[in-house]
C-alpha cells in the first residue's frame, strides 16, 4: 500500500504540477498586502497575503480564504504563484485572504509537533484560520468574521469542507477542487502517511493520531456531510477523471502520469461524497465532474473563475 501510494499519490496530492512560474504572480499593480499575523497557538507570525475587497464592498467586507496544497511554501501562497487569483477578485467586493505556509498540515489542529523532522512548534491551523486570523482581520482590516468563503485544492479540498462543517457561521460557502474527500478511509490513511513523509518529512501520527482516532473522521468530509447539509452551506465540488485537455498545453510531460492518476483516484471520493450529500437531503451544491481533466493548477484556476460569480452572489446574499 505504501509503495503504491508513493508512486501514485505523492506528486499531485502535494498540489505542485510543474515548476512555479514567477511570471504568473498577480501582484503587479494590485493592492496586495503582506501581513504578518501573530498566532498565539503556534507561537509565531504567520504570513498572510491579502487584498482588500474594493468595489462596492459591504462593511465589514466578506472574504474568500484560498488554501494552498500539500507542498505549500513559506514565501507565497500557491494561488498567487500559479494563478491570477488576485486579479480575478480585484474590486469584486470580496476580500482575498491567502494564508502562506502549512506544508503537509491539512490546515488542521495537530496533537503535537511532527517528530520526524524536529518541527519546533505544533501546527494549529484550524485555530488560526477560525479564531486568531478572523479576529485580527476584523480589528485591523474590517473583514467580517462571518459569512465568508473557503476554497481548497487537492490536500486542502477536504480541509475547506471540514472547516465549513465545524465553523458554519464563519464559512457559508466552501469549495473543494480535486480534493480527496475520504481521508479516514484505510487506503487514504496510508497514502497520506507516505505523502507527508515526502512533503517535508512530517509524521501523520502527530496530526490526527492513530488510524482509529476520532480526529480522522472529524476531518473527513464524507463523515461530516450531515453538518454541511444541516448548516445549509453552499458547496462547489469539482473533480475530473484524468485525461488531457487544452489546459494541459505546455504541461510538464514528466508529471502527466501522476496528474492523470491522482485526478482519477480523487474522483471516486468526490462521487461518494455526492452520494452521501444527496442521501442526507442536501440541495445546495454544484457538482462539476467534466469528462476530462488533470490534477493541476490550470484546472483549479479555471474552476475558481467559474465559481466566482456563485461565490460572490452567496456572500452578498444573492446579489453579485
Secondary structure per residue as TSV (DSSP state, phi and psi in degrees):
chain	resnum	aa	ss	phi	psi
A	1	X	-	360.0	-45.2
A	2	X	H	-63.2	-40.6
A	3	X	H	-64.2	-42.2
A	4	X	H	-64.1	-41.7
A	5	X	H	-61.9	-40.4
A	6	X	H	-62.5	-40.7
A	7	X	H	-74.1	-41.8
A	8	X	H	-96.2	-35.8
A	9	X	T	-95.3	-34.9
A	10	X	H	-56.5	-53.8
A	11	X	H	-60.1	-42.3
A	12	X	H	-89.9	-33.9
A	13	X	H	-57.3	-27.0
A	14	X	T	-80.6	-1.6
A	15	X	T	59.5	37.7
A	16	X	-	-131.3	103.4
A	17	X	-	-113.0	107.0
A	18	X	S	86.3	165.0
A	19	X	-	-77.8	141.7
A	20	X	-	-58.6	138.7
A	21	X	-	-108.5	112.3
A	22	X	G	-59.1	-28.5
A	23	X	G	-67.7	-13.7
A	24	X	G	-82.8	-10.1
A	25	X	-	-58.1	137.2
A	26	X	-	-106.8	32.5
A	27	X	-	-87.7	-25.0
A	28	X	T	-58.5	119.0
A	29	X	T	76.3	1.7
A	30	X	S	-102.4	153.8
A	31	X	-	-80.0	50.5
A	32	X	E	-81.8	132.2
A	33	X	E	-113.0	151.2
A	34	X	E	-113.6	104.4
A	35	X	E	-99.4	141.5
A	36	X	E	-111.9	104.4
A	37	X	E	-105.2	121.9
A	38	X	E	-74.1	132.9
A	39	X	E	-107.5	105.6
A	40	X	T	-59.9	-34.5
A	41	X	T	-69.6	-30.0
A	42	X	T	-102.4	-8.7
A	43	X	T	65.8	33.3
A	44	X	E	-159.7	163.2
A	45	X	E	-77.5	140.8
A	46	X	E	-114.3	124.8
A	47	X	E	-73.6	135.0
A	48	X	E	-133.1	122.2
A	49	X	E	-84.4	133.7
A	50	X	E	-142.5	136.8
A	51	X	E	-127.7	127.0
A	52	X	-	-60.1	159.6
A	53	X	-	-64.6	-40.7
A	54	X	-	62.7	-172.1
A	55	X	S	57.6	-149.5
A	56	X	S	-92.3	62.2
A	57	X	-	-74.1	146.6
A	58	X	-	-69.2	160.2
A	59	X	S	-127.3	116.2
A	60	X	S	-70.9	152.7
A	61	X	B	-77.4	146.7
A	62	X	E	-78.7	160.8
A	63	X	E	-141.4	154.8
A	64	X	E	-113.2	126.5
A	65	X	E	-95.1	120.1
A	66	X	E	-106.1	112.8
A	67	X	-	-93.8	147.1
A	68	X	-	-89.2	178.7
A	69	X	-	-91.8	-171.9
A	70	X	T	-66.9	-32.2
A	71	X	T	-95.7	39.4
A	72	X	-	-52.9	134.1
A	73	X	-	-90.6	167.6
A	74	X	S	-97.2	3.4
A	75	X	S	-107.9	-43.8
A	76	X	S	-140.9	153.1
A	77	X	-	-74.7	142.5
A	78	X	H	-58.0	-30.1
A	79	X	H	-61.8	-32.2
A	80	X	H	-82.5	-36.2
A	81	X	H	-66.4	-44.2
A	82	X	H	-102.9	-14.8
A	83	X	S	-136.8	174.6
A	84	X	-	-103.1	42.0
A	85	X	H	-58.7	-38.8
A	86	X	H	-62.9	-39.6
A	87	X	H	-64.0	-40.7
A	88	X	H	-65.5	-32.0
A	89	X	H	-100.9	5.7
A	90	X	T	-62.9	129.8
A	91	X	T	55.7	30.3
A	92	X	S	-88.2	-10.2
A	93	X	S	85.5	2.6
A	94	X	E	-125.2	124.7
A	95	X	E	-71.1	149.6
A	96	X	E	-111.8	124.7
A	97	X	E	-121.7	116.9
A	98	X	E	-121.1	97.7
A	99	X	E	-64.3	142.3
A	100	X	-	-108.9	134.5
A	101	X	-	99.9	-168.0
A	102	X	-	93.6	28.8
A	103	X	T	-52.5	130.7
A	104	X	T	58.3	19.7
A	105	X	-	-87.7	-23.1
A	106	X	T	57.2	17.3
A	107	X	T	47.4	46.8
A	108	X	S	-128.4	170.3
A	109	X	B	-87.3	121.0
A	110	X	-	-85.7	160.4
A	111	X	S	-76.0	-35.6
A	112	X	S	-160.2	168.2
A	113	X	-	-62.0	151.1
A	114	X	-	-64.0	124.8
A	115	X	T	-83.5	-18.8
A	116	X	T	-79.7	-28.0
A	117	X	T	-118.6	18.3
A	118	X	T	54.2	43.3
A	119	X	-	-58.6	129.3
A	120	X	S	-81.7	-3.8
A	121	X	S	-150.2	167.2
A	122	X	-	-96.4	129.3
A	123	X	-	-59.6	129.6
A	124	X	B	-135.7	58.7
A	125	X	H	-72.0	-35.9
A	126	X	H	-63.2	-43.5
A	127	X	H	-60.5	-43.1
A	128	X	I	-64.7	-46.6
A	129	X	I	-74.3	-24.7
A	130	X	I	-112.3	-4.1
A	131	X	I	-133.7	-64.7
A	132	X	I	-68.1	-49.8
A	133	X	H	-67.0	-48.3
A	134	X	H	-62.3	-33.2
A	135	X	H	-64.3	-43.1
A	136	X	H	-65.6	-45.9
A	137	X	H	-64.3	-36.1
A	138	X	H	-65.1	-40.7
A	139	X	H	-77.4	-38.4
A	140	X	H	-99.7	-26.6
A	141	X	H	-126.9	5.5
A	142	X	-	54.6	44.3
A	143	X	B	-100.3	133.7
A	144	X	-	-63.4	143.9
A	145	X	S	-95.6	5.1
A	146	X	S	-132.8	157.3
A	147	X	S	68.0	34.5
A	148	X	E	-102.6	-177.1
A	149	X	E	-123.0	152.1
A	150	X	E	-135.8	132.9
A	151	X	E	-127.3	129.3
A	152	X	E	-128.8	154.8
A	153	X	E	-124.9	142.7
A	154	X	T	50.2	-115.1
A	155	X	H	-51.2	-44.4
A	156	X	H	-84.5	-0.3
A	157	X	H	-63.9	-47.7
A	158	X	H	-66.0	-35.1
A	159	X	H	-63.3	-41.7
A	160	X	H	-60.2	-44.3
A	161	X	H	-69.8	-37.6
A	162	X	H	-66.0	-42.4
A	163	X	H	-61.1	-42.5
A	164	X	H	-66.9	-37.2
A	165	X	H	-62.8	-40.1
A	166	X	H	-94.6	-11.6
A	167	X	-	-135.4	64.0
A	168	X	T	-65.4	-29.4
A	169	X	T	-67.2	-37.4
A	170	X	T	-76.6	-41.9
A	171	X	E	-119.2	100.6
A	172	X	E	-90.1	-4.4
A	173	X	E	-138.2	132.1
A	174	X	E	-141.8	137.0
A	175	X	E	-128.7	135.9
A	176	X	E	-119.2	121.4
A	177	X	E	-112.2	111.1
A	178	X	S	57.2	35.6
A	179	X	-	-79.6	155.8
A	180	X	-	-97.1	101.6
A	181	X	-	-94.0	18.2
A	182	X	-	-135.3	52.8
A	183	X	T	-61.2	-23.2
A	184	X	T	-83.9	-5.7
A	185	X	S	-64.1	145.7
A	186	X	H	-56.5	-46.7
A	187	X	H	-63.0	-42.1
A	188	X	H	-67.8	-33.6
A	189	X	H	-59.0	-43.8
A	190	X	H	-67.7	-40.1
A	191	X	H	-65.5	-41.6
A	192	X	H	-63.8	-40.2
A	193	X	H	-56.4	-48.6
A	194	X	H	-67.6	-41.8
A	195	X	H	-62.3	-40.3
A	196	X	H	-69.7	-32.9
A	197	X	H	-63.3	-40.1
A	198	X	H	-71.8	-36.4
A	199	X	T	-95.5	73.1
A	200	X	T	99.9	0.9
A	201	X	S	71.8	33.6
A	202	X	-	-86.4	146.1
A	203	X	-	-100.0	114.1
A	204	X	T	-61.8	-26.7
A	205	X	H	-63.1	-27.6
A	206	X	H	-78.5	-13.6
A	207	X	H	-84.7	-71.6
A	208	X	H	-115.9	14.0
A	209	X	-	76.1	-159.0
A	210	X	S	-64.2	159.8
A	211	X	T	-56.1	-24.5
A	212	X	T	-94.5	1.7
A	213	X	S	-65.5	139.1
A	214	X	H	-59.4	-19.9
A	215	X	H	-61.2	-31.2
A	216	X	H	-62.1	-45.5
A	217	X	H	-73.4	-32.0
A	218	X	H	-61.6	-31.1
A	219	X	T	-101.8	15.8
A	220	X	-	-103.1	112.5
A	221	X	T	-57.6	-36.4
A	222	X	T	-64.0	-37.1
A	223	X	T	-73.9	-21.7
A	224	X	T	-106.9	11.7
A	225	X	H	-61.2	-32.0
A	226	X	H	-60.5	-36.5
A	227	X	H	-68.5	-39.9
A	228	X	H	-64.2	-37.9
A	229	X	H	-69.0	-47.7
A	230	X	H	-62.7	-33.4
A	231	X	T	-81.5	-6.1
A	232	X	T	58.1	33.5
A	233	X	-	-65.0	132.0
A	234	X	E	-78.2	125.7
A	235	X	E	-118.8	149.1
A	236	X	E	-132.7	115.6
A	237	X	E	-119.6	121.1
A	238	X	E	-125.7	138.0
A	239	X	-	-164.3	147.1
A	240	X	-	-117.7	169.7
A	241	X	-	-92.1	5.6
A	242	X	B	93.7	177.7
A	243	X	-	96.9	141.9
A	244	X	-	-81.2	153.6
A	245	X	-	-141.0	177.3
A	246	X	G	-57.4	-20.4
A	247	X	G	-68.4	-14.9
A	248	X	G	-87.9	4.3
A	249	X	T	-57.9	130.7
A	250	X	T	70.9	11.2
A	251	X	-	-69.9	153.9
A	252	X	-	-67.8	115.9
A	253	X	G	-62.9	-24.1
A	254	X	G	-69.8	-17.5
A	255	X	G	-99.5	-4.0
A	256	X	H	-60.6	-43.4
A	257	X	H	-63.9	-49.1
A	258	X	H	-67.5	-35.7
A	259	X	H	-62.8	-40.8
A	260	X	H	-69.1	-47.4
A	261	X	H	-65.0	-42.0
A	262	X	H	-63.9	-42.5
A	263	X	H	-67.1	-42.2
A	264	X	H	-65.1	-35.2
A	265	X	H	-69.8	-40.1
A	266	X	H	-64.7	-30.2
A	267	X	H	-58.7	-40.1
A	268	X	H	-59.4	-44.7
A	269	X	H	-66.2	-32.3
A	270	X	H	-68.1	-40.3
A	271	X	H	-71.8	-33.5
A	272	X	H	-64.9	-39.1
A	273	X	H	-64.0	-43.1
A	274	X	H	-58.7	-44.7
A	275	X	H	-62.1	-43.2
A	276	X	H	-65.3	-39.3
A	277	X	H	-63.2	-47.1
A	278	X	H	-67.2	-38.6
A	279	X	H	-63.8	-31.9
A	280	X	T	-81.0	-0.2
A	281	X	T	90.6	15.1
A	282	X	-	-68.9	140.9
A	283	X	-	-146.4	27.5
A	284	X	S	-132.1	45.0
A	285	X	E	-138.0	147.7
A	286	X	E	-106.0	124.1
A	287	X	E	-111.2	120.8
A	288	X	E	-119.3	104.9
A	289	X	-	-120.5	84.6
A	290	X	-	-70.2	168.3
A	291	X	S	-74.4	-15.4
A	292	X	S	-156.2	156.7
A	293	X	B	151.4	149.2
A	294	X	-	-113.6	171.5
A	295	X	S	-86.7	81.6
A	296	X	S	-157.2	157.1
A	297	X	H	-59.1	-37.4
A	298	X	H	-56.9	-35.2
A	299	X	H	-70.8	-40.6
A	300	X	H	-70.2	-35.9
A	301	X	H	-63.7	-43.1
A	302	X	H	-62.4	-38.6
A	303	X	H	-68.4	-37.9
A	304	X	H	-61.2	-39.9
A	305	X	H	-67.5	-36.5
A	306	X	H	-68.0	-39.3
A	307	X	H	-86.0	-12.6
A	308	X	H	-53.2	-49.5
A	309	X	H	-60.1	-39.2
A	310	X	H	-65.5	-42.1
A	311	X	H	-62.6	-48.5
A	312	X	H	-63.6	-43.4
A	313	X	H	-61.0	-40.8
A	314	X	H	-66.1	-45.7
A	315	X	H	-67.4	-29.6
A	316	X	T	-98.1	16.8
A	317	X	T	72.3	30.3
A	318	X	T	103.8	-4.9
A	319	X	-	-117.6	103.5
A	320	X	-	-72.9	360.0
